[in-house]
Amino acid sequence: MPYIHSAREGVERLGQLLETYGTYEPNGIAFSDGDEVWWLETIGGHHWAAVRIPDDAYVVAANRMSIDNLILVPLILWHLLI
């Protein structure tokens, strides 16, 4: 994506697009850079969730949703939590 320069920016950009346009089906995508990895999942419509993968872990995503625990926060608070 030519509009992003980091994994975190990738999550923010795709999150904004999903909130604006939505999606038809569930998907998962990993964003990575030299500092961090983020995993983002959609469940359809305008709903999405993302988690930062810890430095001592990695993503293995089978053909199913992987995020099972999350804390829901308004996007306005996103930068305060990370």
Backbone as XML, in Angstrom:
<?xml version="1.0"?>
<chain id="A" units="angstrom">
  <residue number="1" name="MET">
    <atom name="N" x="0.847" y="-1.173" z="0.000"/>
    <atom name="CA" x="0.000" y="0.000" z="0.000"/>
    <atom name="C" x="0.896" y="1.240" z="0.000"/>
  </residue>
  <residue number="2" name="PRO">
    <atom name="N" x="0.808" y="2.058" z="-1.006"/>
    <atom name="CA" x="1.709" y="3.208" z="-1.115"/>
    <atom name="C" x="1.418" y="4.327" z="-0.117"/>
  </residue>
  <residue number="3" name="TYR">
    <atom name="N" x="0.361" y="4.208" z="0.673"/>
    <atom name="CA" x="-0.017" y="5.280" z="1.585"/>
    <atom name="C" x="0.490" y="5.064" z="3.001"/>
  </residue>
  <residue number="4" name="ILE">
    <atom name="N" x="1.192" y="3.965" z="3.244"/>
    <atom name="CA" x="1.639" y="3.659" z="4.603"/>
    <atom name="C" x="3.155" y="3.522" z="4.642"/>
  </residue>
  <residue number="5" name="HIS">
    <atom name="N" x="3.699" y="3.762" z="5.838"/>
    <atom name="CA" x="5.141" y="3.663" z="6.016"/>
    <atom name="C" x="5.523" y="2.785" z="7.196"/>
  </residue>
  <residue number="6" name="SER">
    <atom name="N" x="4.534" y="2.195" z="7.861"/>
    <atom name="CA" x="4.805" y="1.294" z="8.980"/>
    <atom name="C" x="3.643" y="0.318" z="9.120"/>
  </residue>
  <residue number="7" name="ALA">
    <atom name="N" x="3.876" y="-0.726" z="9.892"/>
    <atom name="CA" x="2.822" y="-1.712" z="10.132"/>
    <atom name="C" x="1.628" y="-1.065" z="10.825"/>
  </residue>
  <residue number="8" name="ARG">
    <atom name="N" x="1.904" y="-0.232" z="11.794"/>
    <atom name="CA" x="0.828" y="0.441" z="12.531"/>
    <atom name="C" x="0.007" y="1.339" z="11.610"/>
  </residue>
  <residue number="9" name="GLU">
    <atom name="N" x="0.676" y="2.060" z="10.721"/>
    <atom name="CA" x="-0.042" y="2.896" z="9.755"/>
    <atom name="C" x="-0.895" y="2.039" z="8.824"/>
  </residue>
  <residue number="10" name="GLY">
    <atom name="N" x="-0.426" y="0.840" z="8.501"/>
    <atom name="CA" x="-1.209" y="-0.064" z="7.667"/>
    <atom name="C" x="-2.519" y="-0.446" z="8.325"/>
  </residue>
  <residue number="11" name="VAL">
    <atom name="N" x="-2.456" y="-0.753" z="9.614"/>
    <atom name="CA" x="-3.670" y="-1.090" z="10.363"/>
    <atom name="C" x="-4.607" y="0.110" z="10.407"/>
  </residue>
  <residue number="12" name="GLU">
    <atom name="N" x="-4.058" y="1.284" z="10.688"/>
    <atom name="CA" x="-4.895" y="2.483" z="10.760"/>
    <atom name="C" x="-5.550" y="2.785" z="9.415"/>
  </residue>
  <residue number="13" name="ARG">
    <atom name="N" x="-4.789" y="2.689" z="8.340"/>
    <atom name="CA" x="-5.314" y="2.993" z="6.998"/>
    <atom name="C" x="-6.398" y="1.997" z="6.594"/>
  </residue>
  <residue number="14" name="LEU">
    <atom name="N" x="-6.111" y="0.702" z="6.736"/>
    <atom name="CA" x="-7.112" y="-0.295" z="6.362"/>
    <atom name="C" x="-8.330" y="-0.197" z="7.269"/>
  </residue>
  <residue number="15" name="GLY">
    <atom name="N" x="-8.118" y="0.082" z="8.557"/>
    <atom name="CA" x="-9.243" y="0.275" z="9.472"/>
    <atom name="C" x="-10.152" y="1.407" z="9.024"/>
  </residue>
  <residue number="16" name="GLN">
    <atom name="N" x="-9.560" y="2.517" z="8.593"/>
    <atom name="CA" x="-10.356" y="3.641" z="8.091"/>
    <atom name="C" x="-11.133" y="3.252" z="6.838"/>
  </residue>
  <residue number="17" name="LEU">
    <atom name="N" x="-10.488" y="2.527" z="5.940"/>
    <atom name="CA" x="-11.172" y="2.085" z="4.714"/>
    <atom name="C" x="-12.320" y="1.136" z="5.035"/>
  </residue>
  <residue number="18" name="LEU">
    <atom name="N" x="-12.102" y="0.224" z="5.984"/>
    <atom name="CA" x="-13.156" y="-0.713" z="6.367"/>
    <atom name="C" x="-14.328" y="0.015" z="7.017"/>
  </residue>
  <residue number="19" name="GLU">
    <atom name="N" x="-14.038" y="1.011" z="7.836"/>
    <atom name="CA" x="-15.117" y="1.765" z="8.466"/>
    <atom name="C" x="-15.900" y="2.579" z="7.445"/>
  </residue>
  <residue number="20" name="THR">
    <atom name="N" x="-15.227" y="3.033" z="6.401"/>
    <atom name="CA" x="-15.895" y="3.831" z="5.370"/>
    <atom name="C" x="-16.654" y="2.964" z="4.376"/>
  </residue>
  <residue number="21" name="TYR">
    <atom name="N" x="-15.991" y="1.938" z="3.848"/>
    <atom name="CA" x="-16.556" y="1.155" z="2.744"/>
    <atom name="C" x="-17.033" y="-0.236" z="3.143"/>
  </residue>
  <residue number="22" name="GLY">
    <atom name="N" x="-16.529" y="-0.779" z="4.230"/>
    <atom name="CA" x="-16.905" y="-2.116" z="4.651"/>
    <atom name="C" x="-16.270" y="-3.192" z="3.783"/>
  </residue>
  <residue number="23" name="THR">
    <atom name="N" x="-16.640" y="-4.422" z="4.068"/>
    <atom name="CA" x="-16.159" y="-5.570" z="3.302"/>
    <atom name="C" x="-17.255" y="-6.623" z="3.279"/>
  </residue>
  <residue number="24" name="TYR">
    <atom name="N" x="-17.203" y="-7.491" z="2.303"/>
    <atom name="CA" x="-18.258" y="-8.488" z="2.132"/>
    <atom name="C" x="-18.007" y="-9.755" z="2.941"/>
  </residue>
  <residue number="25" name="GLU">
    <atom name="N" x="-16.761" y="-10.127" z="3.122"/>
    <atom name="CA" x="-16.456" y="-11.412" z="3.749"/>
    <atom name="C" x="-15.313" y="-11.272" z="4.745"/>
  </residue>
  <residue number="26" name="PRO">
    <atom name="N" x="-15.128" y="-12.278" z="5.603"/>
    <atom name="CA" x="-14.032" y="-12.243" z="6.573"/>
    <atom name="C" x="-12.669" y="-12.362" z="5.884"/>
  </residue>
  <residue number="27" name="ASN">
    <atom name="N" x="-11.706" y="-11.651" z="6.427"/>
    <atom name="CA" x="-10.338" y="-11.702" z="5.924"/>
    <atom name="C" x="-9.373" y="-11.477" z="7.069"/>
  </residue>
  <residue number="28" name="GLY">
    <atom name="N" x="-8.134" y="-11.862" z="6.858"/>
    <atom name="CA" x="-7.059" y="-11.575" z="7.796"/>
    <atom name="C" x="-5.848" y="-11.098" z="7.025"/>
  </residue>
  <residue number="29" name="ILE">
    <atom name="N" x="-5.128" y="-10.138" z="7.585"/>
    <atom name="CA" x="-3.938" y="-9.616" z="6.919"/>
    <atom name="C" x="-2.912" y="-9.233" z="7.975"/>
  </residue>
  <residue number="30" name="ALA">
    <atom name="N" x="-1.660" y="-9.556" z="7.697"/>
    <atom name="CA" x="-0.560" y="-9.174" z="8.581"/>
    <atom name="C" x="0.163" y="-7.978" z="7.984"/>
  </residue>
  <residue number="31" name="PHE">
    <atom name="N" x="0.455" y="-7.013" z="8.824"/>
    <atom name="CA" x="1.281" y="-5.867" z="8.447"/>
    <atom name="C" x="2.570" y="-5.966" z="9.249"/>
  </residue>
  <residue number="32" name="SER">
    <atom name="N" x="3.699" y="-5.811" z="8.598"/>
    <atom name="CA" x="4.966" y="-5.879" z="9.325"/>
    <atom name="C" x="5.926" y="-4.816" z="8.820"/>
  </residue>
  <residue number="33" name="ASP">
    <atom name="N" x="6.811" y="-4.417" z="9.708"/>
    <atom name="CA" x="7.920" y="-3.538" z="9.345"/>
    <atom name="C" x="9.127" y="-3.999" z="10.169"/>
  </residue>
  <residue number="34" name="GLY">
    <atom name="N" x="10.157" y="-3.226" z="10.237"/>
    <atom name="CA" x="11.346" y="-3.628" z="10.971"/>
    <atom name="C" x="11.183" y="-3.634" z="12.474"/>
  </residue>
  <residue number="35" name="ASP">
    <atom name="N" x="10.097" y="-3.036" z="12.983"/>
    <atom name="CA" x="9.906" y="-2.908" z="14.422"/>
    <atom name="C" x="8.771" y="-3.740" z="14.996"/>
  </residue>
  <residue number="36" name="GLU">
    <atom name="N" x="7.711" y="-3.965" z="14.220"/>
    <atom name="CA" x="6.562" y="-4.667" z="14.788"/>
    <atom name="C" x="5.727" y="-5.346" z="13.713"/>
  </residue>
  <residue number="37" name="VAL">
    <atom name="N" x="4.871" y="-6.258" z="14.193"/>
    <atom name="CA" x="3.928" y="-6.978" z="13.337"/>
    <atom name="C" x="2.541" y="-6.798" z="13.934"/>
  </residue>
  <residue number="38" name="TRP">
    <atom name="N" x="1.575" y="-6.512" z="13.073"/>
    <atom name="CA" x="0.174" y="-6.389" z="13.474"/>
    <atom name="C" x="-0.658" y="-7.367" z="12.656"/>
  </residue>
  <residue number="39" name="TRP">
    <atom name="N" x="-1.657" y="-7.970" z="13.272"/>
    <atom name="CA" x="-2.602" y="-8.866" z="12.611"/>
    <atom name="C" x="-3.978" y="-8.217" z="12.670"/>
  </residue>
  <residue number="40" name="LEU">
    <atom name="N" x="-4.618" y="-8.047" z="11.512"/>
    <atom name="CA" x="-5.935" y="-7.423" z="11.413"/>
    <atom name="C" x="-6.904" y="-8.432" z="10.823"/>
  </residue>
  <residue number="41" name="GLU">
    <atom name="N" x="-8.104" y="-8.511" z="11.415"/>
    <atom name="CA" x="-9.153" y="-9.398" z="10.904"/>
    <atom name="C" x="-10.437" y="-8.611" z="10.685"/>
  </residue>
  <residue number="42" name="THR">
    <atom name="N" x="-11.169" y="-9.005" z="9.648"/>
    <atom name="CA" x="-12.494" y="-8.458" z="9.386"/>
    <atom name="C" x="-13.499" y="-9.594" z="9.489"/>
  </residue>
  <residue number="43" name="ILE">
    <atom name="N" x="-14.722" y="-9.254" z="9.894"/>
    <atom name="CA" x="-15.765" y="-10.282" z="9.950"/>
    <atom name="C" x="-16.906" y="-9.963" z="9.003"/>
  </residue>
  <residue number="44" name="GLY">
    <atom name="N" x="-16.725" y="-8.973" z="8.177"/>
    <atom name="CA" x="-17.770" y="-8.544" z="7.260"/>
    <atom name="C" x="-18.363" y="-7.225" z="7.716"/>
  </residue>
  <residue number="45" name="GLY">
    <atom name="N" x="-18.986" y="-6.548" z="6.806"/>
    <atom name="CA" x="-19.546" y="-5.240" z="7.137"/>
    <atom name="C" x="-18.441" y="-4.244" z="7.428"/>
  </residue>
  <residue number="46" name="HIS">
    <atom name="N" x="-18.618" y="-3.488" z="8.489"/>
    <atom name="CA" x="-17.655" y="-2.453" z="8.863"/>
    <atom name="C" x="-16.906" y="-2.817" z="10.141"/>
  </residue>
  <residue number="47" name="HIS">
    <atom name="N" x="-16.889" y="-4.088" z="10.495"/>
    <atom name="CA" x="-16.286" y="-4.541" z="11.743"/>
    <atom name="C" x="-14.883" y="-5.084" z="11.499"/>
  </residue>
  <residue number="48" name="TRP">
    <atom name="N" x="-13.949" y="-4.695" z="12.370"/>
    <atom name="CA" x="-12.585" y="-5.183" z="12.265"/>
    <atom name="C" x="-11.929" y="-5.123" z="13.641"/>
  </residue>
  <residue number="49" name="ALA">
    <atom name="N" x="-10.865" y="-5.890" z="13.792"/>
    <atom name="CA" x="-10.072" y="-5.885" z="15.023"/>
    <atom name="C" x="-8.620" y="-6.117" z="14.633"/>
  </residue>
  <residue number="50" name="ALA">
    <atom name="N" x="-7.716" y="-5.568" z="15.426"/>
    <atom name="CA" x="-6.288" y="-5.749" z="15.164"/>
    <atom name="C" x="-5.556" y="-5.938" z="16.482"/>
  </residue>
  <residue number="51" name="VAL">
    <atom name="N" x="-4.517" y="-6.741" z="16.452"/>
    <atom name="CA" x="-3.665" y="-6.953" z="17.626"/>
    <atom name="C" x="-2.208" y="-6.838" z="17.199"/>
  </residue>
  <residue number="52" name="ARG">
    <atom name="N" x="-1.392" y="-6.321" z="18.109"/>
    <atom name="CA" x="0.048" y="-6.285" z="17.874"/>
    <atom name="C" x="0.608" y="-7.629" z="18.308"/>
  </residue>
  <residue number="53" name="ILE">
    <atom name="N" x="1.398" y="-8.231" z="17.450"/>
    <atom name="CA" x="2.030" y="-9.508" z="17.768"/>
    <atom name="C" x="3.262" y="-9.213" z="18.617"/>
  </residue>
  <residue number="54" name="PRO">
    <atom name="N" x="3.382" y="-9.830" z="19.798"/>
    <atom name="CA" x="4.551" y="-9.569" z="20.646"/>
    <atom name="C" x="5.860" y="-9.927" z="19.935"/>
  </residue>
  <residue number="55" name="ASP">
    <atom name="N" x="6.940" y="-9.309" z="20.387"/>
    <atom name="CA" x="8.240" y="-9.526" z="19.755"/>
    <atom name="C" x="8.707" y="-10.975" z="19.826"/>
  </residue>
  <residue number="56" name="ASP">
    <atom name="N" x="8.249" y="-11.723" z="20.828"/>
    <atom name="CA" x="8.682" y="-13.114" z="20.975"/>
    <atom name="C" x="7.651" y="-14.102" z="20.416"/>
  </residue>
  <residue number="57" name="ALA">
    <atom name="N" x="6.809" y="-13.648" z="19.483"/>
    <atom name="CA" x="5.764" y="-14.499" z="18.907"/>
    <atom name="C" x="5.716" y="-14.311" z="17.399"/>
  </residue>
  <residue number="58" name="TYR">
    <atom name="N" x="4.860" y="-15.082" z="16.747"/>
    <atom name="CA" x="4.684" y="-14.983" z="15.299"/>
    <atom name="C" x="3.246" y="-15.317" z="14.958"/>
  </residue>
  <residue number="59" name="VAL">
    <atom name="N" x="2.845" y="-15.045" z="13.722"/>
    <atom name="CA" x="1.475" y="-15.281" z="13.273"/>
    <atom name="C" x="1.418" y="-16.570" z="12.467"/>
  </residue>
  <residue number="60" name="VAL">
    <atom name="N" x="0.525" y="-17.462" z="12.867"/>
    <atom name="CA" x="0.150" y="-18.621" z="12.059"/>
    <atom name="C" x="-1.367" y="-18.568" z="11.979"/>
  </residue>
  <residue number="61" name="ALA">
    <atom name="N" x="-1.892" y="-18.291" z="10.806"/>
    <atom name="CA" x="-3.328" y="-18.074" z="10.670"/>
    <atom name="C" x="-3.935" y="-19.146" z="9.775"/>
  </residue>
  <residue number="62" name="ALA">
    <atom name="N" x="-4.663" y="-20.052" z="10.402"/>
    <atom name="CA" x="-5.382" y="-21.067" z="9.633"/>
    <atom name="C" x="-6.610" y="-20.423" z="8.995"/>
  </residue>
  <residue number="63" name="ASN">
    <atom name="N" x="-7.425" y="-21.204" z="8.366"/>
    <atom name="CA" x="-8.594" y="-20.698" z="7.660"/>
    <atom name="C" x="-9.751" y="-20.467" z="8.633"/>
  </residue>
  <residue number="64" name="ARG">
    <atom name="N" x="-9.510" y="-19.590" z="9.606"/>
    <atom name="CA" x="-10.521" y="-19.239" z="10.597"/>
    <atom name="C" x="-10.091" y="-17.966" z="11.302"/>
  </residue>
  <residue number="65" name="MET">
    <atom name="N" x="-10.983" y="-17.376" z="12.098"/>
    <atom name="CA" x="-10.643" y="-16.180" z="12.867"/>
    <atom name="C" x="-9.650" y="-16.554" z="13.966"/>
  </residue>
  <residue number="66" name="SER">
    <atom name="N" x="-8.710" y="-15.682" z="14.228"/>
    <atom name="CA" x="-7.667" y="-15.967" z="15.211"/>
    <atom name="C" x="-7.756" y="-15.093" z="16.452"/>
  </residue>
  <residue number="67" name="ILE">
    <atom name="N" x="-8.303" y="-13.901" z="16.327"/>
    <atom name="CA" x="-8.404" y="-12.997" z="17.475"/>
    <atom name="C" x="-9.603" y="-13.436" z="18.305"/>
  </residue>
  <residue number="68" name="ASP">
    <atom name="N" x="-9.340" y="-13.854" z="19.564"/>
    <atom name="CA" x="-10.446" y="-14.338" z="20.383"/>
    <atom name="C" x="-10.675" y="-13.501" z="21.637"/>
  </residue>
  <residue number="69" name="ASN">
    <atom name="N" x="-9.729" y="-12.693" z="22.040"/>
    <atom name="CA" x="-9.895" y="-11.795" z="23.178"/>
    <atom name="C" x="-9.458" y="-10.408" z="22.763"/>
  </residue>
  <residue number="70" name="LEU">
    <atom name="N" x="-10.302" y="-9.428" z="23.016"/>
    <atom name="CA" x="-9.923" y="-8.063" z="22.700"/>
    <atom name="C" x="-10.675" y="-7.098" z="23.590"/>
  </residue>
  <residue number="71" name="ILE">
    <atom name="N" x="-10.127" y="-5.912" z="23.705"/>
    <atom name="CA" x="-10.751" y="-4.839" z="24.470"/>
    <atom name="C" x="-11.261" y="-3.823" z="23.462"/>
  </residue>
  <residue number="72" name="LEU">
    <atom name="N" x="-12.549" y="-3.567" z="23.482"/>
    <atom name="CA" x="-13.142" y="-2.628" z="22.534"/>
    <atom name="C" x="-12.947" y="-1.198" z="23.021"/>
  </residue>
  <residue number="73" name="VAL">
    <atom name="N" x="-12.367" y="-0.377" z="22.166"/>
    <atom name="CA" x="-12.160" y="1.034" z="22.487"/>
    <atom name="C" x="-12.525" y="1.868" z="21.271"/>
  </residue>
  <residue number="74" name="PRO">
    <atom name="N" x="-12.993" y="3.084" z="21.495"/>
    <atom name="CA" x="-13.232" y="3.972" z="20.353"/>
    <atom name="C" x="-11.918" y="4.289" z="19.645"/>
  </residue>
  <residue number="75" name="LEU">
    <atom name="N" x="-11.968" y="4.478" z="18.340"/>
    <atom name="CA" x="-10.769" y="4.758" z="17.562"/>
    <atom name="C" x="-10.054" y="6.005" z="18.065"/>
  </residue>
  <residue number="76" name="ILE">
    <atom name="N" x="-10.784" y="6.927" z="18.660"/>
    <atom name="CA" x="-10.171" y="8.160" z="19.161"/>
    <atom name="C" x="-9.154" y="7.863" z="20.267"/>
  </residue>
  <residue number="77" name="LEU">
    <atom name="N" x="-9.319" y="6.759" z="20.993"/>
    <atom name="CA" x="-8.402" y="6.389" z="22.077"/>
    <atom name="C" x="-7.271" y="5.483" z="21.617"/>
  </residue>
  <residue number="78" name="TRP">
    <atom name="N" x="-7.286" y="5.071" z="20.367"/>
    <atom name="CA" x="-6.323" y="4.115" z="19.811"/>
    <atom name="C" x="-4.887" y="4.498" z="20.138"/>
  </residue>
  <residue number="79" name="HIS">
    <atom name="N" x="-4.499" y="5.752" z="19.899"/>
    <atom name="CA" x="-3.115" y="6.185" z="20.086"/>
    <atom name="C" x="-2.719" y="6.253" z="21.559"/>
  </residue>
  <residue number="80" name="LEU">
    <atom name="N" x="-3.666" y="6.369" z="22.446"/>
    <atom name="CA" x="-3.353" y="6.407" z="23.866"/>
    <atom name="C" x="-3.015" y="5.034" z="24.417"/>
  </residue>
  <residue number="81" name="LEU">
    <atom name="N" x="-3.502" y="3.983" z="23.770"/>
    <atom name="CA" x="-3.324" y="2.628" z="24.284"/>
    <atom name="C" x="-2.090" y="1.923" z="23.750"/>
  </residue>
  <residue number="82" name="ILE">
    <atom name="N" x="-1.544" y="2.387" z="22.641"/>
    <atom name="CA" x="-0.415" y="1.673" z="22.049"/>
    <atom name="C" x="0.872" y="2.448" z="22.173"/>
  </residue>
</chain>
